[in-house]
Amino acid sequence: MTRKVEQYLLDQIQKKGTIHFTLVDPDKSSGYDCALIAAEAEKGGTTAIMIGGSTLASSSDLDDAIKRIKEHVTVPVILFPNGPMGVSKYADAIWFMSLLNSQNPYYLIDAQMLSAPIVKKYMLEAIPMGYIIAGDGCVAGYVGYARPISFRHPQLAVGYSLAAETLGMRFVYLEAGSGAIEPIPPTMVGAVCKYLDIPIIVGGGIRTPEAAHAAKTAGASAIVTGTLVEEESEVKERISEIVKAISN
């Protein structure tokens, strides 16, 4: 059953074609104000706030960050968890995801097994997602024991994505990793979008309006930026430029 946040995302994709998510990480160094960044991102036109990080280690820090963010924004706050520690009752929804190209069963299903009772207890809206890491993979790939898919082999991304859809997952996230040198190339995005009927999210290494527009043109339903807003200056302007690029 499609619930409130998921329906909102689908409606926004239907309306806009491609939407934008801002990823904030409460595990960043002191001075990184998630609430301020989220508020400025909403002013810039972001559709939702994703919160989490590959190395997040404190559930209390996560709770505090979400509570502060929700005091400043009206858009949904969606958990992007690295495991059970990434679950908070204060969020609006959670990407309930499996890292499909991980070599470690923990990231395929064990973390989900541990998290599911917490999600149920908190009555969080869970949105099933297939998570696929490509390129260098960066910290997310290292922590998740991923076998990152080479950009030269988009057919592998197609296979994993089709597996996600066939298993009943309702979104696929193609991730190059936070701070990636280059984003997922349009050839890989386009190859996946050609075969899938569910929304495709693309993130990692997207720092310019041109890169965002390329992903949109290739068929992405949503663009994620995180590193772009890790400095609190000009967040609204930076997000606005990305949103404008995927609106054309």
SULMO-V819651 format. One record per residue. N is the residue number from 1. RES is the residue in one letter. PSI is psi in whole degrees, -180 to 180 (* if undefined). OMEGA is omega in radians with two decimals (NA if undefined). D_LAST is the distance of its C-alpha to the last C-alpha in Angstrom with 1 decimal. Layout:
n->N res->RES psi->PSI omega->OMEGA d_last->D_LAST
n->N res->RES psi->PSI omega->OMEGA d_last->D_LAST
This chain:
n->1 res->M psi->131 omega->3.11 d_last->32.1
n->2 res->T psi->123 omega->-3.11 d_last->28.6
n->3 res->R psi->-173 omega->-2.89 d_last->29.1
n->4 res->K psi->-54 omega->-3.06 d_last->27.3
n->5 res->V psi->-44 omega->3.12 d_last->24.9
n->6 res->E psi->-42 omega->3.13 d_last->24.0
n->7 res->Q psi->-39 omega->3.08 d_last->23.4
n->8 res->Y psi->-45 omega->3.14 d_last->21.2
n->9 res->L psi->-44 omega->3.14 d_last->19.0
n->10 res->L psi->-40 omega->3.11 d_last->19.0
n->11 res->D psi->-40 omega->3.13 d_last->18.2
n->12 res->Q psi->-38 omega->3.08 d_last->15.2
n->13 res->I psi->-43 omega->3.12 d_last->13.9
n->14 res->Q psi->-40 omega->-3.08 d_last->14.8
n->15 res->K psi->-44 omega->-2.98 d_last->13.0
n->16 res->K psi->-18 omega->-3.08 d_last->9.7
n->17 res->G psi->-57 omega->3.09 d_last->9.7
n->18 res->T psi->134 omega->-3.12 d_last->9.7
n->19 res->I psi->172 omega->-3.08 d_last->11.7
n->20 res->H psi->137 omega->3.01 d_last->13.3
n->21 res->F psi->140 omega->3.00 d_last->17.1
n->22 res->T psi->124 omega->3.12 d_last->19.2
n->23 res->L psi->123 omega->3.07 d_last->22.4
n->24 res->V psi->148 omega->-3.05 d_last->25.5
n->25 res->D psi->109 omega->-3.12 d_last->28.9
n->26 res->P psi->-6 omega->-3.12 d_last->32.0
n->27 res->D psi->2 omega->3.13 d_last->34.1
n->28 res->K psi->167 omega->-3.07 d_last->32.8
n->29 res->S psi->163 omega->-3.12 d_last->35.3
n->30 res->S psi->147 omega->-3.10 d_last->36.6
n->31 res->G psi->-14 omega->3.10 d_last->34.5
n->32 res->Y psi->104 omega->-3.04 d_last->31.3
n->33 res->D psi->101 omega->-3.11 d_last->30.7
n->34 res->C psi->-41 omega->-3.09 d_last->28.6
n->35 res->A psi->-44 omega->3.12 d_last->28.7
n->36 res->L psi->-45 omega->-3.13 d_last->27.5
n->37 res->I psi->-44 omega->3.13 d_last->24.6
n->38 res->A psi->-42 omega->-3.14 d_last->23.6
n->39 res->A psi->-44 omega->3.13 d_last->23.9
n->40 res->E psi->-35 omega->3.11 d_last->21.8
n->41 res->A psi->-40 omega->3.10 d_last->19.1
n->42 res->E psi->-41 omega->3.09 d_last->19.1
n->43 res->K psi->-31 omega->3.13 d_last->18.7
n->44 res->G psi->-10 omega->3.07 d_last->15.7
n->45 res->G psi->10 omega->3.12 d_last->14.0
n->46 res->T psi->148 omega->-3.07 d_last->15.3
n->47 res->T psi->-31 omega->-3.13 d_last->16.2
n->48 res->A psi->160 omega->3.08 d_last->19.6
n->49 res->I psi->125 omega->2.98 d_last->22.0
n->50 res->M psi->138 omega->-3.12 d_last->23.6
n->51 res->I psi->130 omega->-3.12 d_last->27.0
n->52 res->G psi->-178 omega->3.13 d_last->29.4
n->53 res->G psi->157 omega->-3.07 d_last->30.3
n->54 res->S psi->-27 omega->-3.06 d_last->32.2
n->55 res->T psi->16 omega->-3.14 d_last->35.3
n->56 res->L psi->128 omega->-3.04 d_last->35.4
n->57 res->A psi->-2 omega->-3.07 d_last->39.1
n->58 res->S psi->112 omega->3.11 d_last->39.7
n->59 res->S psi->-30 omega->3.12 d_last->39.0
n->60 res->S psi->-38 omega->3.06 d_last->40.2
n->61 res->D psi->-39 omega->3.12 d_last->37.7
n->62 res->L psi->-48 omega->3.12 d_last->35.0
n->63 res->D psi->-47 omega->-3.11 d_last->36.4
n->64 res->D psi->-42 omega->-3.13 d_last->36.6
n->65 res->A psi->-44 omega->-3.12 d_last->33.1
n->66 res->I psi->-43 omega->-3.14 d_last->31.7
n->67 res->K psi->-40 omega->3.13 d_last->34.0
n->68 res->R psi->-40 omega->3.12 d_last->32.8
n->69 res->I psi->-45 omega->-3.06 d_last->29.1
n->70 res->K psi->-17 omega->3.02 d_last->29.7
n->71 res->E psi->-16 omega->-3.01 d_last->31.4
n->72 res->H psi->-10 omega->-3.10 d_last->28.3
n->73 res->V psi->160 omega->3.05 d_last->25.3
n->74 res->T psi->-15 omega->3.12 d_last->24.7
n->75 res->V psi->159 omega->-3.13 d_last->22.2
n->76 res->P psi->148 omega->3.02 d_last->24.0
n->77 res->V psi->116 omega->-3.02 d_last->25.7
n->78 res->I psi->127 omega->3.12 d_last->25.9
n->79 res->L psi->138 omega->3.05 d_last->28.6
n->80 res->F psi->80 omega->-2.86 d_last->27.8
n->81 res->P psi->152 omega->3.00 d_last->31.5
n->82 res->N psi->2 omega->-3.12 d_last->33.5
n->83 res->G psi->-166 omega->-3.12 d_last->36.4
n->84 res->P psi->-31 omega->3.12 d_last->38.6
n->85 res->M psi->-17 omega->-3.11 d_last->38.4
n->86 res->G psi->14 omega->-3.14 d_last->34.7
n->87 res->V psi->132 omega->3.13 d_last->35.4
n->88 res->S psi->139 omega->3.14 d_last->35.7
n->89 res->K psi->-10 omega->-3.06 d_last->36.6
n->90 res->Y psi->-10 omega->-3.13 d_last->34.5
n->91 res->A psi->166 omega->3.12 d_last->31.1
n->92 res->D psi->-27 omega->-3.11 d_last->29.3
n->93 res->A psi->172 omega->3.11 d_last->28.8
n->94 res->I psi->135 omega->2.94 d_last->29.3
n->95 res->W psi->107 omega->3.12 d_last->27.6
n->96 res->F psi->96 omega->-2.86 d_last->30.8
n->97 res->M psi->156 omega->3.06 d_last->30.2
n->98 res->S psi->131 omega->3.08 d_last->32.2
n->99 res->L psi->97 omega->-2.91 d_last->31.7
n->100 res->L psi->-27 omega->3.14 d_last->32.2
n->101 res->N psi->30 omega->3.03 d_last->33.1
n->102 res->S psi->147 omega->3.04 d_last->35.5
n->103 res->Q psi->-7 omega->-3.06 d_last->39.1
n->104 res->N psi->120 omega->-3.13 d_last->40.4
n->105 res->P psi->-23 omega->3.14 d_last->41.0
n->106 res->Y psi->-44 omega->-3.08 d_last->40.5
n->107 res->Y psi->-12 omega->3.05 d_last->36.7
n->108 res->L psi->-46 omega->-3.03 d_last->36.7
n->109 res->I psi->-27 omega->-3.06 d_last->38.8
n->110 res->D psi->-43 omega->3.10 d_last->41.3
n->111 res->A psi->-35 omega->3.13 d_last->39.0
n->112 res->Q psi->-39 omega->3.10 d_last->37.7
n->113 res->M psi->-41 omega->3.13 d_last->41.3
n->114 res->L psi->-31 omega->-3.07 d_last->42.1
n->115 res->S psi->-31 omega->-3.01 d_last->39.1
n->116 res->A psi->-44 omega->3.11 d_last->39.2
n->117 res->P psi->-33 omega->3.12 d_last->42.2
n->118 res->I psi->-43 omega->3.11 d_last->40.7
n->119 res->V psi->-42 omega->3.12 d_last->37.5
n->120 res->K psi->-45 omega->-3.13 d_last->39.8
n->121 res->K psi->-42 omega->-3.11 d_last->42.0
n->122 res->Y psi->-7 omega->-3.10 d_last->39.1
n->123 res->M psi->38 omega->3.10 d_last->37.6
n->124 res->L psi->145 omega->3.02 d_last->34.2
n->125 res->E psi->117 omega->-3.13 d_last->31.4
n->126 res->A psi->128 omega->3.12 d_last->31.1
n->127 res->I psi->109 omega->-3.07 d_last->28.0
n->128 res->P psi->131 omega->-3.08 d_last->29.0
n->129 res->M psi->137 omega->2.99 d_last->27.0
n->130 res->G psi->125 omega->-3.06 d_last->27.6
n->131 res->Y psi->126 omega->-3.05 d_last->27.1
n->132 res->I psi->127 omega->-3.11 d_last->27.1
n->133 res->I psi->131 omega->-3.11 d_last->27.5
n->134 res->A psi->169 omega->3.14 d_last->26.7
n->135 res->G psi->-139 omega->3.14 d_last->27.2
n->136 res->D psi->-28 omega->3.10 d_last->29.5
n->137 res->G psi->-29 omega->3.11 d_last->29.2
n->138 res->C psi->-149 omega->-3.05 d_last->30.2
n->139 res->V psi->-40 omega->-3.12 d_last->32.2
n->140 res->A psi->-42 omega->3.13 d_last->30.8
n->141 res->G psi->-40 omega->3.14 d_last->32.1
n->142 res->Y psi->-51 omega->-3.10 d_last->35.4
n->143 res->V psi->-37 omega->-3.09 d_last->36.1
n->144 res->G psi->9 omega->-3.13 d_last->35.1
n->145 res->Y psi->40 omega->-3.10 d_last->37.2
n->146 res->A psi->153 omega->2.89 d_last->34.3
n->147 res->R psi->88 omega->-3.05 d_last->34.6
n->148 res->P psi->137 omega->-3.12 d_last->31.2
n->149 res->I psi->127 omega->3.11 d_last->29.7
n->150 res->S psi->141 omega->3.07 d_last->29.4
n->151 res->F psi->-18 omega->3.14 d_last->26.1
n->152 res->R psi->-8 omega->-3.08 d_last->28.3
n->153 res->H psi->66 omega->-3.12 d_last->29.0
n->154 res->P psi->-22 omega->-3.13 d_last->25.9
n->155 res->Q psi->-27 omega->3.10 d_last->28.3
n->156 res->L psi->-39 omega->3.07 d_last->29.9
n->157 res->A psi->-37 omega->3.08 d_last->26.6
n->158 res->V psi->-45 omega->-3.12 d_last->26.3
n->159 res->G psi->-47 omega->3.10 d_last->29.9
n->160 res->Y psi->-41 omega->-3.11 d_last->29.7
n->161 res->S psi->-42 omega->3.09 d_last->26.5
n->162 res->L psi->-36 omega->3.08 d_last->28.3
n->163 res->A psi->-42 omega->3.11 d_last->31.3
n->164 res->A psi->-48 omega->-3.13 d_last->29.4
n->165 res->E psi->-42 omega->-3.11 d_last->28.2
n->166 res->T psi->-32 omega->3.10 d_last->31.7
n->167 res->L psi->-7 omega->3.09 d_last->33.3
n->168 res->G psi->4 omega->3.07 d_last->31.3
n->169 res->M psi->144 omega->-2.96 d_last->28.8
n->170 res->R psi->-5 omega->3.03 d_last->25.7
n->171 res->F psi->154 omega->2.99 d_last->23.1
n->172 res->V psi->135 omega->3.12 d_last->23.1
n->173 res->Y psi->114 omega->3.03 d_last->22.2
n->174 res->L psi->117 omega->-2.97 d_last->22.0
n->175 res->E psi->127 omega->3.05 d_last->23.1
n->176 res->A psi->-11 omega->-3.14 d_last->23.9
n->177 res->G psi->142 omega->3.11 d_last->25.8
n->178 res->S psi->127 omega->-3.13 d_last->25.4
n->179 res->G psi->14 omega->-3.13 d_last->25.6
n->180 res->A psi->146 omega->-3.14 d_last->25.0
n->181 res->I psi->-39 omega->3.12 d_last->25.1
n->182 res->E psi->149 omega->-3.12 d_last->22.3
n->183 res->P psi->173 omega->3.02 d_last->19.8
n->184 res->I psi->125 omega->-3.08 d_last->20.0
n->185 res->P psi->151 omega->3.13 d_last->19.2
n->186 res->P psi->-30 omega->3.13 d_last->16.6
n->187 res->T psi->-39 omega->3.12 d_last->19.8
n->188 res->M psi->-44 omega->3.11 d_last->21.2
n->189 res->V psi->-47 omega->-3.12 d_last->18.1
n->190 res->G psi->-39 omega->-3.14 d_last->17.8
n->191 res->A psi->-42 omega->3.13 d_last->21.5
n->192 res->V psi->-46 omega->-3.11 d_last->21.6
n->193 res->C psi->-28 omega->-3.14 d_last->18.8
n->194 res->K psi->-32 omega->-3.01 d_last->20.6
n->195 res->Y psi->-17 omega->-3.04 d_last->23.7
n->196 res->L psi->151 omega->3.08 d_last->22.8
n->197 res->D psi->3 omega->3.12 d_last->22.3
n->198 res->I psi->160 omega->-3.10 d_last->21.7
n->199 res->P psi->142 omega->3.12 d_last->18.7
n->200 res->I psi->123 omega->3.08 d_last->18.3
n->201 res->I psi->138 omega->-3.12 d_last->17.8
n->202 res->V psi->131 omega->3.13 d_last->17.4
n->203 res->G psi->170 omega->3.14 d_last->18.9
n->204 res->G psi->117 omega->3.06 d_last->21.2
n->205 res->G psi->6 omega->3.13 d_last->20.6
n->206 res->I psi->103 omega->-3.06 d_last->16.9
n->207 res->R psi->-12 omega->-3.06 d_last->17.4
n->208 res->T psi->156 omega->3.04 d_last->14.6
n->209 res->P psi->-33 omega->-3.13 d_last->10.8
n->210 res->E psi->-41 omega->3.12 d_last->11.3
n->211 res->A psi->-40 omega->3.11 d_last->13.2
n->212 res->A psi->-43 omega->3.14 d_last->10.9
n->213 res->H psi->-37 omega->3.13 d_last->8.1
n->214 res->A psi->-42 omega->3.11 d_last->11.1
n->215 res->A psi->-41 omega->3.11 d_last->12.3
n->216 res->K psi->-47 omega->-3.12 d_last->9.3
n->217 res->T psi->-32 omega->3.13 d_last->9.5
n->218 res->A psi->-13 omega->3.07 d_last->13.2
n->219 res->G psi->3 omega->-3.12 d_last->13.1
n->220 res->A psi->139 omega->3.09 d_last->13.5
n->221 res->S psi->-23 omega->-3.14 d_last->13.6
n->222 res->A psi->146 omega->3.11 d_last->14.0
n->223 res->I psi->135 omega->3.09 d_last->14.0
n->224 res->V psi->132 omega->2.98 d_last->17.1
n->225 res->T psi->138 omega->-3.14 d_last->18.0
n->226 res->G psi->-59 omega->-3.14 d_last->21.6
n->227 res->T psi->-32 omega->-3.12 d_last->23.2
n->228 res->L psi->-30 omega->-3.05 d_last->20.4
n->229 res->V psi->19 omega->-3.12 d_last->22.0
n->230 res->E psi->-7 omega->2.93 d_last->25.6
n->231 res->E psi->136 omega->-2.99 d_last->26.4
n->232 res->E psi->-8 omega->-3.13 d_last->26.3
n->233 res->S psi->137 omega->3.01 d_last->25.3
n->234 res->E psi->30 omega->3.13 d_last->21.9
n->235 res->V psi->-48 omega->-3.13 d_last->20.5
n->236 res->K psi->-46 omega->-3.10 d_last->18.5
n->237 res->E psi->-42 omega->-3.12 d_last->16.9
n->238 res->R psi->-45 omega->3.13 d_last->16.3
n->239 res->I psi->-40 omega->3.14 d_last->14.7
n->240 res->S psi->-40 omega->3.11 d_last->12.6
n->241 res->E psi->-41 omega->3.11 d_last->11.2
n->242 res->I psi->-46 omega->-3.12 d_last->10.5
n->243 res->V psi->-41 omega->3.10 d_last->9.0
n->244 res->K psi->-39 omega->-3.11 d_last->6.6
n->245 res->A psi->-33 omega->-3.13 d_last->5.8
n->246 res->I psi->1 omega->3.10 d_last->5.6
n->247 res->S psi->-11 omega->-3.09 d_last->3.8
n->248 res->N psi->* omega->NA d_last->0.0
